[in-house]
Amino acid sequence: MIRSAASTNVGRVHNLNEDSLGADPQRGVWLVADGMGGHAAGEVASRVARDTLLAEIAAGRGLQDATLAAHAAVVLEAASNDAQKGMGTTSVALRIRDAQCEMVWVGDSRGYLFRAGELTQLTKDHSFMQMLIDGQHLTVEQARTHPKRNVVTQVLGYGDPAPDSITCPLQQGDVLMLCSDGLYDELPDSEIGDIMRAETDLQICVDQLVNTACEKGGRDNISTVLVRYDGPSAVAEPVGARDSEKTTVVRGRAMTGSALGKATAAPLAGKQGRQASGNGWWWLLGLLVIAALITGLMMTGYSGDMT
């Protein structure tokens, strides 16, 4: 048995909600998409990605192929209207089948597993901040308040995104969470976990998560989906085995036979209404900017904050 609940809020700063939530419970699929591009373009991008992904799943496509089909659909939609040029969207999608969880994502919308009272992030952001953290130029806490915290390195809609995926076996009572950055920008994982431990009703819990993030600042749209798996466990409780040994992560697997071709690194994209180009020169310029910023941080002993 699988149950789910979702909540979204425009936040306290923006007038338009550019997030889109999608679900096909019959096929065990849920998703969150966070659009960008200014004006109404972000809302269009996330909606097109959501609708395309769900349609592709209904047609029998796998989650990763459906995600790349969503990318192609956003590219085509943007090309049809000059006002939407440069629009894009993040995406994180979940599929549950045969007591197995699969997540596929592009950008910095996240997926988490809440098991036995512990919250674990399953996805890894495609973001400038994650690059700095991986390179040990910045701590997670410093990243939370960094002025470039909303810069993503992959999105659906431009460039050649290479979706990452993760699969893991499920245990009875597991809760999967999908969210846009509007949630975790305001609430650290520890506080998200506290709320989930305190409230077992899915709808009350998801509403509390979103409302608390809004009260803490609401600087962006906030969207969250909770999915509880109450079916039989995938495997017997392990004897000395770790769950991480049964979890598979695939980084940037491209769609077989796709006209999109070989996936490459996408250019940087600002999530506060700025547009970005898929042109290779902008990609190179983005790398040079990253190198300069990293050098600056090292020279000045930066100890800033971020969201």
C-alpha positions in Angstrom: 0.0 0.0 0.0 1.3 3.5 -0.9 -0.1 6.8 0.4 0.9 10.3 -0.6 0.3 13.9 0.2 1.5 17.2 -1.3 1.6 20.9 -0.6 2.8 24.0 -2.4 3.0 27.7 -1.5 4.0 30.7 -3.5 6.0 32.0 -0.5 6.3 35.5 0.9 8.4 37.2 -1.9 7.1 36.2 -5.3 3.7 36.7 -6.8 3.7 33.7 -9.0 4.2 30.0 -8.1 6.6 28.5 -10.8 6.7 25.1 -9.1 4.7 22.2 -10.5 3.7 19.0 -8.7 2.7 15.8 -10.6 1.5 12.4 -9.6 0.4 9.1 -11.2 -0.3 6.9 -8.2 -1.5 4.0 -10.4 2.0 3.8 -11.9 3.7 4.7 -8.7 5.1 8.1 -9.9 5.4 11.5 -8.2 7.5 14.5 -9.2 8.4 18.1 -8.3 9.6 20.6 -10.9 10.9 24.1 -10.1 10.7 26.5 -13.1 12.8 29.5 -13.8 13.1 32.1 -16.6 11.3 35.2 -15.4 7.7 36.5 -15.9 5.5 33.4 -16.5 8.1 31.4 -18.3 9.2 29.4 -15.3 5.6 28.3 -14.6 5.3 27.2 -18.3 8.6 25.3 -18.2 7.7 23.3 -15.0 4.2 22.6 -16.3 5.4 21.3 -19.7 8.1 19.2 -18.0 5.6 17.7 -15.6 2.9 17.0 -18.2 5.4 15.5 -20.7 7.1 13.3 -18.0 3.8 11.8 -16.9 2.6 11.3 -20.4 5.9 9.4 -21.3 5.5 7.2 -18.2 2.0 6.4 -19.2 3.3 5.4 -22.6 5.7 2.9 -21.0 8.9 4.9 -21.0 11.4 4.6 -18.1 11.9 7.4 -15.7 15.1 8.6 -17.1 14.0 8.6 -20.7 10.8 10.4 -19.7 12.9 13.1 -18.0 14.9 13.7 -21.1 11.7 13.7 -23.2 10.5 16.5 -20.8 13.8 18.4 -21.5 13.1 18.2 -25.3 9.5 19.4 -24.8 10.6 22.4 -22.8 13.2 23.3 -25.5 10.5 23.1 -28.2 8.1 25.2 -26.1 10.7 27.9 -25.5 11.6 28.0 -29.2 7.9 28.7 -30.1 7.7 32.0 -28.1 10.4 34.6 -27.8 9.1 35.6 -24.4 9.9 32.1 -23.1 13.5 32.0 -24.5 15.9 30.7 -21.9 13.3 29.2 -19.6 14.1 26.0 -17.8 13.1 23.9 -14.9 14.6 21.5 -12.3 12.9 18.1 -11.9 13.0 15.3 -9.3 10.8 12.3 -10.0 10.1 9.2 -7.9 8.9 5.8 -9.0 8.0 2.9 -6.7 7.7 -0.6 -8.2 8.2 -4.0 -6.6 9.3 -2.6 -3.2 12.0 -0.6 -5.0 12.4 3.2 -5.2 13.9 4.9 -8.2 14.6 8.7 -8.3 15.8 10.6 -11.3 16.7 14.3 -11.1 18.1 17.3 -12.9 19.0 20.5 -11.0 18.6 21.1 -7.2 15.1 19.9 -6.4 15.8 17.1 -3.9 14.7 13.6 -2.9 15.0 12.2 0.6 14.3 8.9 2.5 12.9 9.0 6.0 13.4 5.6 7.6 13.2 4.6 11.3 13.2 8.3 12.3 16.2 9.3 10.3 16.2 11.6 7.3 18.7 10.9 4.5 19.2 12.9 1.3 19.3 10.6 -1.7 19.8 13.1 -4.5 22.9 15.3 -5.1 22.3 18.8 -6.3 23.4 19.9 -9.7 24.5 23.3 -8.4 27.4 25.7 -8.0 27.2 25.2 -4.3 27.5 21.5 -4.6 30.6 21.9 -6.7 32.2 24.1 -4.1 31.3 21.7 -1.3 32.6 18.7 -3.3 35.9 20.6 -3.8 36.0 21.4 -0.1 36.0 25.1 -0.8 32.8 25.6 1.3 31.0 23.8 4.1 27.3 22.9 3.9 26.5 25.5 6.6 28.4 28.2 4.6 26.5 27.2 1.5 23.2 27.7 3.2 23.6 31.5 3.1 25.9 32.0 0.1 24.7 34.7 -2.4 25.1 32.2 -5.3 23.1 29.5 -3.6 20.4 29.5 -6.3 22.8 28.9 -9.3 22.2 25.5 -10.9 24.5 23.7 -13.3 21.8 21.5 -15.1 18.2 22.1 -15.9 15.6 20.8 -18.3 15.1 23.3 -21.2 18.6 24.2 -22.3 22.0 22.7 -22.6 22.3 18.9 -22.6 21.3 17.8 -19.1 22.5 14.4 -18.0 20.0 13.2 -15.3 21.3 11.3 -12.3 19.4 8.4 -10.8 19.4 6.3 -7.7 17.6 3.1 -6.8 17.2 1.5 -3.4 15.1 -1.2 -1.8 12.3 -0.1 0.4 11.3 -1.1 3.9 7.7 -1.1 5.3 7.0 2.4 6.7 9.6 4.2 4.6 8.6 7.8 3.6 10.0 9.4 0.5 10.1 13.2 0.2 10.5 15.3 -2.9 10.9 19.1 -2.6 11.9 22.3 -4.3 14.7 24.3 -2.9 12.2 26.7 -1.3 11.8 24.1 1.5 15.4 23.2 2.4 16.6 26.8 1.8 14.5 27.7 4.9 14.7 24.5 6.9 17.8 22.5 7.6 17.6 18.8 7.3 17.6 18.5 11.1 14.4 20.6 11.4 12.7 18.7 8.5 13.5 15.5 10.3 12.1 16.8 13.6 8.8 17.7 12.0 8.5 14.3 10.3 9.2 12.5 13.5 6.6 14.5 15.4 3.7 14.1 12.9 2.7 10.8 11.3 -0.3 12.1 9.3 1.1 12.7 5.8 -1.1 15.7 4.9 -0.7 17.4 8.2 3.1 16.8 8.1 3.5 18.1 4.5 1.4 21.2 5.3 3.5 21.8 8.4 6.7 21.5 6.5 5.6 24.0 3.8 4.0 26.4 6.3 7.0 26.4 8.6 9.4 27.2 5.6 7.1 30.0 4.7 7.1 31.4 8.2 10.9 31.1 8.3 11.2 33.4 5.3 9.4 32.0 2.3 11.9 33.6 -0.1 11.0 31.2 -2.9 8.1 29.0 -3.9 7.9 26.0 -1.6 6.7 22.6 -2.8 6.8 19.2 -1.1 5.5 15.7 -1.7 5.5 12.9 0.8 5.0 9.3 -0.2 4.7 6.5 2.4 5.4 2.9 1.5 3.5 0.4 3.6 3.9 -2.6 1.4 6.2 -5.6 2.2 9.9 -4.9 2.7 12.1 -5.6 -0.3 14.4 -7.8 1.7 14.5 -9.3 5.1 16.1 -7.2 7.7 19.8 -7.4 7.0 22.2 -9.2 9.3 25.2 -6.9 9.5 24.5 -5.5 6.0 24.2 -1.8 5.4 21.4 -0.2 3.3 24.1 1.7 1.4 25.4 -1.6 0.0 22.1 -2.3 -1.7 21.7 1.2 -3.1 22.7 2.0 -6.7 23.6 5.5 -8.0 23.9 6.2 -11.7 25.4 9.6 -12.7 24.4 11.2 -15.9 23.1 8.2 -17.9 22.0 9.4 -21.3 18.8 8.2 -23.1 19.7 5.3 -25.5 19.1 6.2 -29.1 18.0 9.8 -28.3 18.4 12.5 -30.8 19.6 14.6 -27.9 23.0 12.9 -28.3 25.8 12.6 -25.8 25.1 14.5 -22.6 27.6 17.3 -21.7 27.9 19.7 -18.9 25.2 22.4 -19.0 25.8 26.1 -18.5 25.1 27.8 -15.2 21.5 29.0 -14.8 20.3 31.6 -12.3 17.1 30.6 -10.5 15.9 34.1 -9.7 14.4 35.0 -13.0 17.6 35.3 -14.9 18.0 33.6 -18.3 20.9 31.5 -19.4 22.0 30.4 -22.8 22.9 26.8 -23.9 25.7 28.2 -26.1 29.1 26.6 -25.7 30.8 29.9 -25.2 28.6 30.7 -22.2 29.5 27.3 -20.8 33.2 28.1 -21.1 32.7 31.5 -19.5 30.7 29.9 -16.7 33.7 27.6 -15.9 36.1 30.6 -15.9 33.8 32.4 -13.5 33.6 29.4 -11.2 37.4 29.2 -11.2 37.7 32.9 -10.4 35.2 32.7 -7.6 36.9 29.6 -6.1 40.2 31.4 -6.2 38.6 34.5 -4.5 37.1 32.4 -1.8 40.4 30.7 -1.0 42.3 34.0 -1.0 40.0 35.8 1.3 39.3 32.9 3.7 35.6 33.2 2.9 33.3 32.2 5.8 29.9 33.2 4.4 26.4 31.9 4.7 24.0 30.5 2.2 20.5 29.1 1.6 
